Amino acid sequence: MSNHSSETDIDLPLVSIGMPVYNEAEFIEKSLRSILAQDYPSLEIIISDNGSMDATAEICQRIAGEDPRVIFHRYAVNQGVNANFHYVFHKARGAFFMWASGHDLWERDVISKCVESLQANPAAVLAFATPEWIDREGNSLGVRTGWTDTRGLGVCGRFMTVLWGSMNPLLGLIRVSCMPDLERSYTRAGADLVMLLEMVLKGDFIHVPGTKWWRRDFRGNEKYAEKLKRFGGSGFKISNSVLSRLFPLFGLPFAVFGVVFKARIGILSKFAIAFMLLTALPVRYVTGKYARN
């Protein structure tokens, strides 16, 4: 595939890439250039700047002026991380959607290979490349966090595999028709896990071998307590309630059980998953403290 439009481009489904950003001036240009260099021509990039206080907006505006595929929006005041993530999805026009951070990098064929995988597997909900971690300077840290391919598993197996996996698939390519209702319950810490669990009850997650993306670790060895403090801070604005700010993960178990019992799966599967969750969730919470997602 080529980066330039051709007569065959009209046969390709549009891919929308949503990039919610905040104070990403250090990395944003490299990330945008990496997305724009994809060998899949039928794409749009929707950037939403959440009131950045650095040069993020200026960089994004300049690149949007250079390439018509880039659509730029800016909030004058920080709306919170969830509102920004929701905004870019709601503005998407494509049949497939991918969230992209303002500090990561992607191989040129990530989008094309993920699209091919989803088209070849109509029952699949999302597809994602192999994630590899890099440092602030772009050097490999030699770490590849886990990925999940659920093909061949029953609904209970799919659910538990994702429960124990990393959050990497959420930054994969998602079939828009399978996206959860973001406004309903995805406004809390742990929403990434809840979203993945809801989607995997609808269909398979596909790991696409042979291509990868680089996740940039620029916070260093952030401790679990520091992460929760960041989630509960004013910049994230996950919730206005005192309880949610003090205990960001307080409502997560209720949300997970809610996803199970609202899913369109058999009643026996619902009770089987709920029974497994009674012991799995506490263990998942403890092990999650030390996981790199």
Secondary structure, DSSP 8 states (H G I E B T S, - for coil): --SS--GGGGGS--EEEEEEESS-TTTHHHHHHHHHT-S--SEEEEEEEES-SSSHHHHHHHHHHH-TTEEEEEESS---HHHHHHHHHHT--SSEEEE--SS-EE-TTHHHHHHHHHHH-TTEEEEEEEEEEE-TTS-B-S--------TT--HHHHHHHHHHS-SGGGGSEEEGGG---HHHH--STTHHHHHHHHHHTTSEEEEEEEEEEEEE--S-S--HHHHHHHHTSTTT---SSHHHHH-TTTTHHHHHHHHHHHSSS-HHHHHHHHHHHHHHHHHHHHHHTT---
